[in-house]
């Protein structure tokens, strides 16, 4: 078992087979730097619980194919990314910090799927981005590719 | 409302890049107008390269397209539609150049989503259908040439797209002229090459493993055998 400590001082025990999906922790274990608790100063306990949930579910990725659990895993992944932007971004940052490739891929793809075909107005509202372009600059971008701003697929809703 | 503004964590630029790199080009063209930082990011060369890398390595072939030509009409089809759907979804690719200049356009080659077209041998065009932008060249005219063939490729070493143009005749006074165009420098340069007398190139060059290859034969009689020459 490996002990992880979140930045709000909560400790979690995780099986080594699960935790080594994180390249960062795997390297620490291999270098003999993981003898006691591993502090994770960038990750809060709420996010760490989500990450551990993912790691435990994906513990035997290779075996899933043999036992026909692939669909189960796919369903888990779909449920897993069903979270708000705030939480999703926290998990992306944690996955990036811990270097968990599959989790990073899953969450970034989910974020991209949510943004695909969204209108500019909707994106700004969803991600709370302030428009700092002048009206002229904005018009220039539209004039550069007016066809891209048109089409029945463009979605102005913010969910 | 104020709370939710504070709650969305600001992602470092490399993570925003990871997310936006998975979006289709059309969406990205509009997202340039989200904010100044998104405009700078999406327009940057690093982002464009990363987007190309992710699209090219997509395991589901979500962005891979096949280019089809029937007479003068170009069509495209998503590779995924060809592999997964019972009926292939094909859409027409409207090329602004071929619509303007009514000549017989043929495809020289295609690399990384760029398509090189030639019209009636003299006209040349490099076209990016994803952003609907193109570059045309002045017609190539000499008083001596008989045939012109083109090749189109990507020079990984210099990160540059290149067109190879071979103009030649094989009459009584054979002449040969090979020039390479660099998209980065926007200029042509000559290549010194003296082919054996009477050598002919057939069709457009094929870009394989970083080099443009041509099948050619020597002499007017095709049965004498074929060679492959390559220009890198």
HADDOCK unambig.tbl for C-alpha pairs under 7 A between the chains (distance, minus, plus):
assign (segid A and resid 85 and name CA) (segid B and resid 8 and name CA) 6.94 0.50 0.50
assign (segid A and resid 86 and name CA) (segid B and resid 7 and name CA) 6.48 0.50 0.50
assign (segid A and resid 86 and name CA) (segid B and resid 8 and name CA) 4.81 0.50 0.50
assign (segid A and resid 86 and name CA) (segid B and resid 9 and name CA) 6.34 0.50 0.50
assign (segid A and resid 89 and name CA) (segid B and resid 9 and name CA) 6.63 0.50 0.50
assign (segid A and resid 108 and name CA) (segid B and resid 18 and name CA) 6.54 0.50 0.50
assign (segid A and resid 108 and name CA) (segid B and resid 19 and name CA) 4.92 0.50 0.50
assign (segid A and resid 109 and name CA) (segid B and resid 19 and name CA) 6.67 0.50 0.50
assign (segid A and resid 109 and name CA) (segid B and resid 22 and name CA) 6.64 0.50 0.50
assign (segid A and resid 111 and name CA) (segid B and resid 19 and name CA) 6.36 0.50 0.50
assign (segid A and resid 112 and name CA) (segid B and resid 19 and name CA) 5.45 0.50 0.50
assign (segid A and resid 112 and name CA) (segid B and resid 20 and name CA) 6.36 0.50 0.50
assign (segid A and resid 112 and name CA) (segid B and resid 22 and name CA) 5.94 0.50 0.50
assign (segid A and resid 112 and name CA) (segid B and resid 23 and name CA) 5.98 0.50 0.50
assign (segid A and resid 116 and name CA) (segid B and resid 23 and name CA) 6.19 0.50 0.50
assign (segid A and resid 116 and name CA) (segid B and resid 27 and name CA) 6.43 0.50 0.50
assign (segid A and resid 117 and name CA) (segid B and resid 27 and name CA) 5.74 0.50 0.50
assign (segid A and resid 120 and name CA) (segid B and resid 30 and name CA) 6.70 0.50 0.50
assign (segid A and resid 120 and name CA) (segid B and resid 31 and name CA) 6.00 0.50 0.50
assign (segid A and resid 120 and name CA) (segid B and resid 33 and name CA) 6.95 0.50 0.50
assign (segid A and resid 120 and name CA) (segid B and resid 34 and name CA) 5.69 0.50 0.50
assign (segid A and resid 124 and name CA) (segid B and resid 34 and name CA) 6.42 0.50 0.50
assign (segid A and resid 128 and name CA) (segid B and resid 5 and name CA) 5.98 0.50 0.50
assign (segid A and resid 130 and name CA) (segid B and resid 35 and name CA) 6.97 0.50 0.50
assign (segid A and resid 131 and name CA) (segid B and resid 34 and name CA) 6.18 0.50 0.50
assign (segid A and resid 131 and name CA) (segid B and resid 35 and name CA) 4.91 0.50 0.50
assign (segid A and resid 132 and name CA) (segid B and resid 35 and name CA) 5.57 0.50 0.50
assign (segid A and resid 132 and name CA) (segid B and resid 36 and name CA) 6.07 0.50 0.50
assign (segid A and resid 133 and name CA) (segid B and resid 35 and name CA) 5.84 0.50 0.50
assign (segid A and resid 133 and name CA) (segid B and resid 36 and name CA) 5.79 0.50 0.50
assign (segid A and resid 138 and name CA) (segid B and resid 33 and name CA) 5.63 0.50 0.50
assign (segid A and resid 141 and name CA) (segid B and resid 33 and name CA) 6.37 0.50 0.50
assign (segid A and resid 148 and name CA) (segid B and resid 26 and name CA) 5.41 0.50 0.50
assign (segid A and resid 148 and name CA) (segid B and resid 29 and name CA) 6.51 0.50 0.50
assign (segid A and resid 148 and name CA) (segid B and resid 30 and name CA) 6.29 0.50 0.50
assign (segid A and resid 149 and name CA) (segid B and resid 30 and name CA) 6.08 0.50 0.50
